[in-house]
Amino acid sequence: MSMLRFVVVTIVLSILAGCSLQRQPDLDNAHDNVPTRESETLLNRAETCFNQADGAIRLNECRVQYESILKINPGDYAALTKLSSINILIGTAYTTSSTSKSRYFQLAMDYGEQAMFTNPEFRSLIEDGIPLWEAVEALGEAEVEAMFFWVTALQYEFKEGMSLPSKIINVSWLEHALVVLDHIEKVAPDFGGGGVEFAKAICYYALPKRNGGSKQQGDRLMQVAVEDNSDWLLPRWGRAKYYYEITDQPEKKREEMNWIIKQNPADFLDPYPWRMYFFENAAELLK
């Protein structure tokens, strides 16, 4: 190999290495969930805030409230999972630069992991060096929200936070996401209002065939997500924004968005901040 070629290859490999998603388990922030009277009072206040949050300002107020709970009970599962959800929503809905989005999505993954760490058996497996997507076998129905938000944050990081080279380098992470989603279905088959099926459909569409990708599987799961969850808005919104986009069906996308904005938000079970974002986003995309 010539010196010039060697230098070029070295530079390319260095760049690609920099694109790799490197995550080390933050065991220093692994805590048991030990509620106190004060933390429970603050949690009730934060939950009220979350259930009324209809935009970035209010969401950030709620985020601060949940963070204050962790100063008293660092392993508060409800606070950790809500912080994961809030950071995902702020990152995708109310943040513009990919760098800022990535920061929110990575933080959401951190909170999801910390919520999983409240399970001692899972924490022990991670301490032994078992990868998260294998260690989730120790988790049960009590931890499904933590697993789901971890996957959701990862998918948003892949979609909105990564450059094309980063996506190519990190495609195996979507395989890891499918493992976690499969486990969620095993321990809580009714969880998610179509969110799990939708997340799996996105993985199957994004993955190359050699990595287990399958458009047929993606189509099937997207149909199941919508048809079996009529009282949840996420599947319809997800089908419009992502599925019809990647399957190049702009007319159906617009038809779906029009359907969404004509609905009554109170008729759906999605968490209030996400529900309001779905309506807001549908209206924005129709302009």
HELIX and SHEET records of a PDB file:
HELIX    1   1 MET A    3  CYS A   19  1                                  17    
HELIX    2   2 LEU A   27  ASN A   29  5                                   3    
HELIX    3   3 ARG A   37  PHE A   50  1                                  14    
HELIX    4   4 ALA A   56  LEU A   70  1                                  15    
HELIX    5   5 TYR A   77  ALA A   93  1                                  17    
HELIX    6   6 SER A   98  MET A  116  1                                  19    
HELIX    7   7 PRO A  120  GLU A  127  1                                   8    
HELIX    8   8 LEU A  132  ALA A  135  1                                   4    
HELIX    9   9 VAL A  136  ALA A  138  5                                   3    
HELIX   10  10 GLU A  141  GLU A  143  5                                   3    
HELIX   11  11 VAL A  144  TYR A  156  1                                  13    
HELIX   12  12 GLU A  157  GLY A  161  3                                   5    
HELIX   13  13 LEU A  164  ILE A  169  1                                   6    
HELIX   14  14 SER A  172  VAL A  187  1                                  16    
HELIX   15  15 GLY A  195  ALA A  206  1                                  12    
HELIX   16  16 LYS A  209  ASN A  211  5                                   3    
HELIX   17  17 LYS A  215  GLU A  227  1                                  13    
HELIX   18  18 LEU A  234  GLY A  238  1                                   5    
HELIX   19  19 ARG A  239  TYR A  243  3                                   5    
HELIX   20  20 TYR A  244  ILE A  246  1                                   3    
HELIX   21  21 PRO A  250  ILE A  261  1                                  12    
HELIX   22  22 PRO A  265  ASP A  267  5                                   3    
HELIX   23  23 TYR A  272  LEU A  285  1                                  14    
END                                                                             
